């Protein structure tokens, strides 16, 4: 991040919406919209030319939706954090957003209230979930449990469980290394092994697993 704060890409096909959201974001000293896009295709193109920390993508845009763009950004610019904006309080969209690599899902109807908190949480590497989304996640756990999709018998070593718990609690690689008196490189190796063993792909998925495994409280 530069001295002016986090650099943000804002993608929405309605110029008026972009203008309103930009006013909210640019009023904050730690946030700065550096580029706008009217669809997912433009958003991806903009990332090739502009250094961005966070992409805020409307879920429903012409030519390429926010979900499609999120998948592509996740693949080609993995360092860019992603927030999905939506008109719809819809569980399916919410889960699709998480699958596409987004760290959060913000409802447009309350964007003036939630957007800044969501940006800051996402930039810290934390997921942002609005209250209805938390309910959906819990329902998802209960459904999996009822249908027998329970957790596999533990396949992690005690050290891996220890590291998973710290990751899920939000500790950085450096903090975990310090806590466990091991090198950051060792932490990264363990993290890669944990993801591979569990078939998961990011911190949000690890956190969900840790909650279901009882390693941390939700």
C-alpha positions, 0 to 999 in steps of 0.5 A: 500500500502507498502512503495514501492508503489501500488502492481500490478498483471499483467495478459496477455497470451503473456510473451513478452507483460507482460515483456514490460508492467512490464518494464513501471510499475516497472520504476515508484517509486509508482508502483510495479508488484508483480505477473504475470499471463498468464490467468484469472484463474492464476490471481485469484489464485495469489490473494489468496497468494499475497497482490495486490492493482490493477489487470491489466487484458488482455481482451482476455486470454485462459482458463479464459478471463480478463472479466470473471476474473474481475467478479470473482475478483470483487466478491471475492476480492472487495478491488482490483481495476481492469484495462482491457487491450485490443487490441480493441477499441470496445464499447461493450467490453468497456461496458462489462469491466465496467459491470464486475467491471473494473475501466478503459479500456486501449488500448494496442496500446497506453499502453505506453502512457496511462497505468501509468495514468490509474493505478494512476487514478484507484488507486485513485478510479477514472475511466479511460476512453480513448477518444473513450470510453468517446464518447461511454458513451455520445452516450449511454446517448443519446441513452437511452434518445431517447429511453425513458430510461430517468431518473426516477423521483427523489427518493433520499432525498435532503441529498442523492442527496448532498452525491451522488454529492460529491461521483461523484465529487471524494470525499472520505467518510472522506471528505464528512463526514467533508464537511457535518459535519456528521460521516463517518458511516452515509455517508456509510449508505447513500451511501448504500441506494443510491446504493440500491435505484438506483439499481447501484453497484459502484462509476462509475455507481453513477458518470454516474447517477449523470451526467445524473441527472445533479448533476455534469458536465461531 
